[in-house]
Amino acid sequence: MTPDDLVLTPIGLRYLGRVIPCTIGRSGLSTRKREGDGATPIGIHRITGCLYRPDRTARPAPWAMPIGPRDLWSDDPTDAHYNLMVRAPYGPSYERLARADPLYDLILLTDWNWPRAKPGTGSAIFLHQWRRPGYPTEGCIALARDNLRWIAARAAPGTRLIVADQPYSG
């Protein structure tokens, strides 16, 4: 591990010498991630992209891509585009990226089960804004908006996200 790695610790996400409060999936950590299980997958993942809502926030980094009302994320394990960004109108099951709430105003994408997704092993493991401190996610890692912006401004594609098998109390 290096200071340039995002490392999930029992007390938060460590990055560039800081420990940043965060929340994880409602089911905790898992080595056997499945679609809809609410777990955050254990492993070494990489940041693959950054998405943001230009109608709600400034571009956090030069490599960030804007999202709008037609941008979706396929979460249907039977879909050929499972665990990929797709555009509306779209038939299979999906998650809307341009949400009414602010959770996805800024998203760091990870390479969990990507780019060639294995059906049913989970999709859309993001770093995104939390609802509030301590409120769990569906498997993502969530942070306060200002902390997420701070990370997004410094991370780059390929930055490692290390989620080790350990008790988590953050």
N, C-alpha and C positions, 0 to 999 in steps of 0.2 A: 504494500500500500504506500501511496505517496500523498502529500498534501493536496495534490490536484485531483485525487479521487473523492467522489461523494461516498461516504461510508455511513451506513445506518448503524448507530450504536444504541445501547439500551436507553440512552437519554436524549437522543436526537440524531440529526444528520450532520456529520462532521465534514467540513469542506473549507479548505484554505485557512486552517487554523481556528475556525469557528465551530461551535456546536449549535445547530439551529433546531429549535423545536419543530417537531413534525408529528403527523399521525400516519398510521398504516391501516391496512385492511382490517375489517371488523373481526375476521377469523384469525388474525395474527399472521405469523410467517409460515410458509409451507414449502416443502421440497416436492410436493405433488400437486401443483397448481392445476385447477380445473376451471372452466368457464363458469362464472357465477358463484364460485365458492367463497368470495369475499376475502381471500388470502393474498398476501403480498409474497411474490415468489422469491425464494432464497437463490442466490447466485451472483455472478458478476455480469452485469448488464452494461450496455453502453448507451449514451445519449445519441440519438440518431437525427433529431430535429427539434425545432422550436416553432410553435404556432402561437399566434396572438390575435386578439380581436382589435383591429385598428379603430373601431368605433368606440372602444372603451379604454384603450391603453396605448401608449407609445410603443414603437418597435423596441424590444429590449436588447436586441443584438443585430448586427448586420445580416446574419444568416437566418433570422427568424422569418417565417412565412405567414402572411395574413390569412385569416379564415373568415368566412361569412355564413349567411343563413343556409346555403345549400351544401355546406361541408358536413359530412357524417363520418362515422367510424363503424365499419361492419363488425358485428359481434355474433354473427350467425355461423356456427361451426360447419354448416353444410354449404355455405356460400363460397364460391371460387375466390372472392375477395375478402375472405375472413381475415380479420386483424389488419386491415388496410383502410386508408382514408378513401371514401367514395363520395359521390355527389348526388344530391336529390334532383329529381325524384328517384327513389330507390326501393326495390321490392323487399329484399330480405331484411332481417332484423338489423338494427343499427343503433348507434348512440349519436345524438345530435351534438356537434362540437360547439356551435354557437348557441349556448344555453341561455335561458332567461335569467338564471342566477349567475354569479361571477366566477364559479368554480373553474371554468375553462377559458377565462379571459386570457390566460397565459398557460401554455402547456409545454413541458419538455417531454418529448417522446423517447421511449426506450426501445431496445431491440428484443424485448421479451417476446418469444414466439414469432419472430420476424426476421427476414422478409418472407420466408416460406413457412407459413403457419401450419402447425400440426393441429387438426381439428379437435376442439374441445379442451385444449390445454391452456386456455385463457387468452384474452385479448386486452388491448388498451391499458397497459401498465404505464401510467404517466406520472410525472411530478406536476402537481397542479395546486391551486389555491384551496385551503381548507374552509369548511363551513364555519368552524370555530375550534379553538384549542381542545384537543381530546376527542373530537368527533371523528369516528373511524370512516374509512373509505370503503370502496368495493374491492380494493386490492392495490390501489395506487398509493403513492406517498404524497401527502398534502402538507402544505406549509402556509404561513401567513403571506399575504400578497407582497409585502415589501421584501421579505426574505427570498421569496421565489424570484422576484425581479433581480435581486442582488446576485443570486446564483446564475440566472439566465444571462446576465450581462458578462459573466466571467467564464462560464462553461462553453464548451465547443463540441461539435460532433466528434464522437469518440471518447469523450470524458466517461470514465468508468463510474458506475454506480454499484457499490458492493453491499449486498444484503447477506449478512452471515447468519448462520443458524445459532441464535442466541435469544435469551429472554428479552422482551422489549417492554419498556415501561414508560416511554415518552408520551 
